[in-house]
């Protein structure tokens, strides 16, 4: 089986982490999800499409909301049209728990009201609705995976866990964060990937939205304490960085997943504990992060 990956074109021809994949079965296509031709070229001849292309940096969505509309909504439209044209057997679309906004009840199932609280979340919620409309209107065979907070090796240093671990491993005398009282449900990347793989094979999953998470909520403060404990250190005083704060009404205070539907339909459940996943991520950070940059990560 051949695998084709669409990588965002850039002038450096940087393939990101795909540059470390040595496989004759991997075909890389340079393009842009916003460009219909790029997507058509990438999808033609494929049987299963995993749609993960998106702008995801929430702070940037306040600065450039139109970019998020173009990439996350119009880009998804291009993917849907290509999948419809070439009659793919399955499209796995990536959503986000951010579309729910602050939890109105926990744990949060797929019936939880949709209340996007940032331009990023609004663009993803719109994409989700567009995907559902193509399933109902044109019979495009879709499954929407809605991960809660995925973490693990190779994650961008903008994300909160790599930022905490880098500062714990290499920082000296201060810890730069945003709010530390928000609650998130962290799922290790290997478990999230397993859900995607199962969704690609399940007939019962067609047309469904499936939450993926552990059902365990942790504050950023608790994550920080555990991360520093793994480094055999005590957390220093937190310096709050205004760049990492969302507008007051936009902050999502609590996200805790109910993944019962994924368990029932896919037989999926998380296998890797948070502490084990955190330790695996710490090992990666220690090997690959430049210590001099550990204090400079901006979420």
N, C-alpha and C positions, 0 to 999 in steps of 0.2 A: 504494500500500500504506500503510495506517495503522499507526502504532506506538502501543501503549498501555504506559505506565510506571506501576507501583505505587510510590508514594513514601510513606515512613513518616510518618504523621500527626504533626504537632506543633502546638503552640498558636500558633507564629509563622507557620504556613503557608509555611515555608521549603522551597523545592524543591531546595535545594542547587545543584549545577552545572547542573541542568536549567533553571534560571531564565535561563540564557544561550542556550538553544536557542529559536530563533524559527522554528517550523514549524507550519503549519496541519495537518500530518499526524500530529503528536504529541498524544496524549490522556493527560493526567496524572490518575491515580486516587489519592486520598489514602486510606491505610488502614494495616493492620498485618498482616504475614505470619502472625502468631500467631492472627489472627481469620479463621475459616473464611469468613465473609461477604465480607470484604475481598478474599480471594483468589478466591472464586467470581465476584465482580463483575469483577475484573481479567482473569480467564482466559476468561470466556464470550465466544465469538465470535472467539477467537484461533486461529490455525493453528499458530504456533510460540511456545514459551514459553522465555525465558532466565531461569533461576532463579539470581540472584546475591544474594538477600536473606540477610543473616547478621550476627551479631555477630562481629567479627573481632579485637578488641583482646585479645591473649593475656594481658597483665598483668591486665586486668579480669576475665578468666575465673577467676582464682584467688580474686577477691573475691566474685563473683556467679555461681557455676557454674550455678545453677538458671535464670538468665536465658538462658544459652547453650543449655541443654537446651530451654527453651520456644521460643526463636527458631529455632535451627538444626535441631532435630529435629522438634518439633511443627510449626514453620513449613513445613518440607519436606514433612511429611505432608499438610498442607493443600494445598500446591501439587500433590502427586501425586494427591490425591483430586479436585481440580478438573480436572486434566488428564485423569484417567480419566473423569470425568463428562461432560466436553465433547468427549471424543475428539479431542484435539489431534493434529496430525500429527507433532509433534516437541517434546520437552522437553530442553533443554540444561541440565544440572545442574552447578553449580560446586563442585568439591572443593578440596583444598589439599595441597601437598606435606607439610605438617605432620603428616598422618595417618601418614606413614612413620616419624616419629621420626628419631633420629640414624642416618645411613646405615650399614647393615651391609655394603654393598658399593657401589661407584660405577663408572660412573654407574648411577642407580637407575631400573630399569624398572618396569612395572606389576605384576610378580610379586614385587617387594620386599615383605617382611613388613610388615603394618600394626601399628604400635606407637605409639599416641598418647601423648604425654608431657605434655599439658596438658589441662585441662577443655575448652578450645576445640577442640583437635585431636580429643579423644574425641567431642565433639558432631558434628564434621564427619565423622568416620569412621562414626558411627552413621547419619548422614543418607545417606552413600554406600551403606551396606548396605540401608537402607530403599528407596532408589531402585532398586537392583539387584533387590530382592525384588518391586517393582511391575512391573518389566520381565518377570521370570520368572513371576510369579503372575497378572498381569492384562494383560500385553501392552502396557503403557504404553510408547510408543516413546521411549526415553531414550538420551542420550549423556552421559557424565560427563567433563567437562574438568577435569584436575588440574594447574593452573598451579603452577609453582615461584614464586619471588618476583617478582611483577610490580611495576614501578615506572614513573613518568612524571609528566607535568604533571597537576595537580589531585589528586594523591594526598594523603591526610591527613598533616598535619605530625607525627602520632604515629609515622609510619613512619621507618625508619632513614635512607633516602637523602634525603628532603626535610629531615630534621632536620640531617644532616651538611651539606647544601648551604646551608641557611639560616645555619648557624653559620659556614660558610666564607665566605659572601658578606658577612655583617653582624656576625659575632661579633668580640669584642675580647679576646684574651689567654687564652682557655680554650676547651676543647671538651668538652662534656658527653655521654657515651655510656655504654652498658652494656659488655658484653664485646666485645672487638675481634678475638678469635681465631676466632670462629665463621665457618663457610664457607657461602655461599649462592650459588644459581644465579639471577642476575637477568635477567629478560626484560622488554623494553620493552613498554609497554601496547599499542601499535599492533599488535605481533606477536601478543600474546595475543588481542586482539579478532579478528584475522584467523582464528585457530584456532576461535573460537566460530562465526564466520560460515561457515567451511568445514564444521564439524560439523553445522550446521543443514541442509546440502544433501546430505550423504553418506549413502547407504543402507548402505554397508559399516560406518559408524560406530555403527549402532544396537546398543545393549546393551554398548558398549565403554567402558572407562576409558582416557583418553588423556592421558599426561603431556605438559606443555607447558613447555619450557625450552631453554636454549642448550647445555647440556653443559659449561659453563665454571664452575668454582667460584672465588669470590673471598672473601677474608676481609674483615671489616668494616674492618680496618686498611688493606687495599689500596684499598678503596672510598674511605676517608677521604683517603688520599694523592692519589688521582686527582682527587677533588672539590676539594681545596685547590689542586692544580696548575692546574686549570681557572680557578681564581680568582687564579692567580699569587701564591699564598701558601704558606708552609710550615705544616703542621699544628702547632698548639700542643700543650702537654701535655694528655693526656686526663684529665679528672676523671670518675671512675666514679660513676654515679648508681645508688644501690641500688634505686630504683624501676624501673630498666630491667633488673634482673637477675632471671632466673627461679630457682626453687629448683634446687639442684644436680642432682638426678635428673631434672628436667623440662627442662633445657636441651638443645636440639637442636644438636649440634655441627657437623654437616656435611650438606648437601643438594646433590646434583649430579644433574641430570636426564639420563635416557636417553629421548629423544623419537622413537625409531625407529618406534614404532607409529603415531604421528601423521604421520610422514613417509610411511609406507607407505599408510595409509588415507586421509589427507586431502591428501597432497602438500604438507604444511606444513613450513616451516622458517623460523627467524628471519631477518629481513632487516636489522635495525638493530643495529649494534654497541653494546656496552655504553658505550663512550666517547661515541659520538654521542648515545645516549639520555640519558646523564648530562648532556651539554651542553644538550640540549633541555629537560631538567628544570630545570637551573640557570637558563636564560633565563626560564622560568615563575616560579621562585622569586623572582628579582630583580624581576620586574614585579608580583607579587601578594602577597608576604609583607611584613608590617610589620617593619622592622628592629628596632624596640624589643622585639619579641617573640621574636627569633631565639634567645635563650638560654633560653627558657622552655618549649620543646617537651618533652613527656614521652611516651615511647614507650608 
